[in-house]
Amino acid sequence: MPGRDSYAGAIVIEVPGTIKIPDHAGLPLPSNSPEAITMLAHYYRGEIARMISWRDRLDRTTNWAIGALAAMLSISLSTGQAHHSVLLFAMLLIQMLLFIEARRYRFYHVYRARVRLLERVYFAAMFAAEPTPGRAALGELNENLRAPRFTISFPQAMSRRLRRNYCWIFLVVLLAWLVKTTSFSSEGHTRLVHSATEFLGNTAIAGVPGLAVVLAVLALYTWLGFTMWRYELDEDELGPGQVHV
């Protein structure tokens, strides 16, 4: 039968054939400054590791978007026979990757906020020319660890990633689509369209009228622009400075 005894003020559960497992509710807290500093150093390293892990995931998603764009451009612009719908598919694919990256950025922002709080409140005070005596106020970190919550909304995360990377990716695919749809092939020669009728004829896809395609592309880019400017994040939300991702 499992037995119990006490160890260092904590409840210990002993299971036959195994080691003694201390009850987590009774784990001792640091009792002096050296223990607290050691614990804080290990915690800081752990948060840095989690932040780097999510940062790597962000870079990976961006690389997927750039790779997808390069592949679609090579297919669409390599020959005049390639249909512009390939570039429309690229827009949808990059939009899906933007959704994925915005979700990942929300997690990244949680751990980055914790790291910046420690650096701003504790380490900056320690390295100051005239260190401030007393204890660092880390009440905000206490609340965040007890009840973790996202620090930014999904639209704000999308706005940040659009401003940093994806606005340029969407701009490139839009320019490629315009090059493709404003080129008109006639008698073996390629020239620019001379009328709106020719342009709308180029943008048509099977049974979908060209006007509907143009309006859909316009709506997508209008929404992206609105999201990018409407949900702009304050650059100082993690404290003064410019080195923010």
Contacts in CASP RR format, 6 or more apart in sequence:
PFRMAT RR
TARGET T0000
AUTHOR 0000-0000-0000
METHOD contacts of the structure
MODEL  1
MPGRDSYAGAIVIEVPGTIKIPDHAGLPLPSNSPEAITMLAHYYRGEIAR
MISWRDRLDRTTNWAIGALAAMLSISLSTGQAHHSVLLFAMLLIQMLLFI
EARRYRFYHVYRARVRLLERVYFAAMFAAEPTPGRAALGELNENLRAPRF
TISFPQAMSRRLRRNYCWIFLVVLLAWLVKTTSFSSEGHTRLVHSATEFL
GNTAIAGVPGLAVVLAVLALYTWLGFTMWRYELDEDELGPGQVHV
2 13 0 8 1.000
2 14 0 8 1.000
2 15 0 8 1.000
2 16 0 8 1.000
3 13 0 8 1.000
3 14 0 8 1.000
4 11 0 8 1.000
4 12 0 8 1.000
4 13 0 8 1.000
4 14 0 8 1.000
5 12 0 8 1.000
5 14 0 8 1.000
5 20 0 8 1.000
6 12 0 8 1.000
7 20 0 8 1.000
7 22 0 8 1.000
8 28 0 8 1.000
9 26 0 8 1.000
9 28 0 8 1.000
10 22 0 8 1.000
10 23 0 8 1.000
10 26 0 8 1.000
10 27 0 8 1.000
10 28 0 8 1.000
11 22 0 8 1.000
11 23 0 8 1.000
11 25 0 8 1.000
11 26 0 8 1.000
12 20 0 8 1.000
12 21 0 8 1.000
12 22 0 8 1.000
12 23 0 8 1.000
13 20 0 8 1.000
13 21 0 8 1.000
13 22 0 8 1.000
13 23 0 8 1.000
14 20 0 8 1.000
14 21 0 8 1.000
15 21 0 8 1.000
30 36 0 8 1.000
30 38 0 8 1.000
30 39 0 8 1.000
40 118 0 8 1.000
40 122 0 8 1.000
44 115 0 8 1.000
44 118 0 8 1.000
47 111 0 8 1.000
47 114 0 8 1.000
47 115 0 8 1.000
47 118 0 8 1.000
48 115 0 8 1.000
50 111 0 8 1.000
51 108 0 8 1.000
51 111 0 8 1.000
51 112 0 8 1.000
51 115 0 8 1.000
54 104 0 8 1.000
54 107 0 8 1.000
54 108 0 8 1.000
54 111 0 8 1.000
55 108 0 8 1.000
55 245 0 8 1.000
57 104 0 8 1.000
57 108 0 8 1.000
58 101 0 8 1.000
58 104 0 8 1.000
58 105 0 8 1.000
58 108 0 8 1.000
58 161 0 8 1.000
58 245 0 8 1.000
61 97 0 8 1.000
61 100 0 8 1.000
61 101 0 8 1.000
61 104 0 8 1.000
62 101 0 8 1.000
62 165 0 8 1.000
62 166 0 8 1.000
64 97 0 8 1.000
65 93 0 8 1.000
65 94 0 8 1.000
65 97 0 8 1.000
65 98 0 8 1.000
65 101 0 8 1.000
65 165 0 8 1.000
65 166 0 8 1.000
65 169 0 8 1.000
66 169 0 8 1.000
68 90 0 8 1.000
68 93 0 8 1.000
68 94 0 8 1.000
68 97 0 8 1.000
69 90 0 8 1.000
69 94 0 8 1.000
69 169 0 8 1.000
69 172 0 8 1.000
69 173 0 8 1.000
72 86 0 8 1.000
72 87 0 8 1.000
72 89 0 8 1.000
72 90 0 8 1.000
72 93 0 8 1.000
72 173 0 8 1.000
73 87 0 8 1.000
73 90 0 8 1.000
73 172 0 8 1.000
73 173 0 8 1.000
73 176 0 8 1.000
75 82 0 8 1.000
75 86 0 8 1.000
76 82 0 8 1.000
76 83 0 8 1.000
76 84 0 8 1.000
76 86 0 8 1.000
76 87 0 8 1.000
76 90 0 8 1.000
76 176 0 8 1.000
76 180 0 8 1.000
77 176 0 8 1.000
77 179 0 8 1.000
77 180 0 8 1.000
80 183 0 8 1.000
80 185 0 8 1.000
80 190 0 8 1.000
82 180 0 8 1.000
83 205 0 8 1.000
84 177 0 8 1.000
84 180 0 8 1.000
84 181 0 8 1.000
84 202 0 8 1.000
84 203 0 8 1.000
85 205 0 8 1.000
87 173 0 8 1.000
87 176 0 8 1.000
87 177 0 8 1.000
87 180 0 8 1.000
88 177 0 8 1.000
88 205 0 8 1.000
88 213 0 8 1.000
88 217 0 8 1.000
90 173 0 8 1.000
91 170 0 8 1.000
91 173 0 8 1.000
91 174 0 8 1.000
91 177 0 8 1.000
91 217 0 8 1.000
91 220 0 8 1.000
94 166 0 8 1.000
94 169 0 8 1.000
94 170 0 8 1.000
94 173 0 8 1.000
95 220 0 8 1.000
98 158 0 8 1.000
98 161 0 8 1.000
98 162 0 8 1.000
98 166 0 8 1.000
99 158 0 8 1.000
101 161 0 8 1.000
101 166 0 8 1.000
102 154 0 8 1.000
102 157 0 8 1.000
102 158 0 8 1.000
102 161 0 8 1.000
103 154 0 8 1.000
103 157 0 8 1.000
105 152 0 8 1.000
105 157 0 8 1.000
105 160 0 8 1.000
105 161 0 8 1.000
106 150 0 8 1.000
106 151 0 8 1.000
106 152 0 8 1.000
106 154 0 8 1.000
106 157 0 8 1.000
107 150 0 8 1.000
108 245 0 8 1.000
109 150 0 8 1.000
109 151 0 8 1.000
109 152 0 8 1.000
109 157 0 8 1.000
110 144 0 8 1.000
110 148 0 8 1.000
110 149 0 8 1.000
110 150 0 8 1.000
110 151 0 8 1.000
112 238 0 8 1.000
112 245 0 8 1.000
113 144 0 8 1.000
113 151 0 8 1.000
113 238 0 8 1.000
114 141 0 8 1.000
114 144 0 8 1.000
116 238 0 8 1.000
116 239 0 8 1.000
117 138 0 8 1.000
117 140 0 8 1.000
117 141 0 8 1.000
118 138 0 8 1.000
118 141 0 8 1.000
120 238 0 8 1.000
120 239 0 8 1.000
121 136 0 8 1.000
121 137 0 8 1.000
121 138 0 8 1.000
122 136 0 8 1.000
122 138 0 8 1.000
125 131 0 8 1.000
125 132 0 8 1.000
125 136 0 8 1.000
151 237 0 8 1.000
152 160 0 8 1.000
152 233 0 8 1.000
152 237 0 8 1.000
153 231 0 8 1.000
155 227 0 8 1.000
155 230 0 8 1.000
155 231 0 8 1.000
156 231 0 8 1.000
156 233 0 8 1.000
158 227 0 8 1.000
158 228 0 8 1.000
158 231 0 8 1.000
159 227 0 8 1.000
159 228 0 8 1.000
159 229 0 8 1.000
159 230 0 8 1.000
159 231 0 8 1.000
159 232 0 8 1.000
159 233 0 8 1.000
160 233 0 8 1.000
162 170 0 8 1.000
162 224 0 8 1.000
162 225 0 8 1.000
162 227 0 8 1.000
162 228 0 8 1.000
163 228 0 8 1.000
163 232 0 8 1.000
164 245 0 8 1.000
167 224 0 8 1.000
167 228 0 8 1.000
170 221 0 8 1.000
170 224 0 8 1.000
174 217 0 8 1.000
174 221 0 8 1.000
177 217 0 8 1.000
180 202 0 8 1.000
181 199 0 8 1.000
181 202 0 8 1.000
181 203 0 8 1.000
182 192 0 8 1.000
182 193 0 8 1.000
182 199 0 8 1.000
182 202 0 8 1.000
183 190 0 8 1.000
183 191 0 8 1.000
183 192 0 8 1.000
183 193 0 8 1.000
183 202 0 8 1.000
184 190 0 8 1.000
184 191 0 8 1.000
184 192 0 8 1.000
184 193 0 8 1.000
184 194 0 8 1.000
184 198 0 8 1.000
184 202 0 8 1.000
193 199 0 8 1.000
193 202 0 8 1.000
200 209 0 8 1.000
200 210 0 8 1.000
200 211 0 8 1.000
200 214 0 8 1.000
201 210 0 8 1.000
203 210 0 8 1.000
203 211 0 8 1.000
203 213 0 8 1.000
203 214 0 8 1.000
204 210 0 8 1.000
204 213 0 8 1.000
205 213 0 8 1.000
235 241 0 8 1.000
235 242 0 8 1.000
235 244 0 8 1.000
238 244 0 8 1.000
END
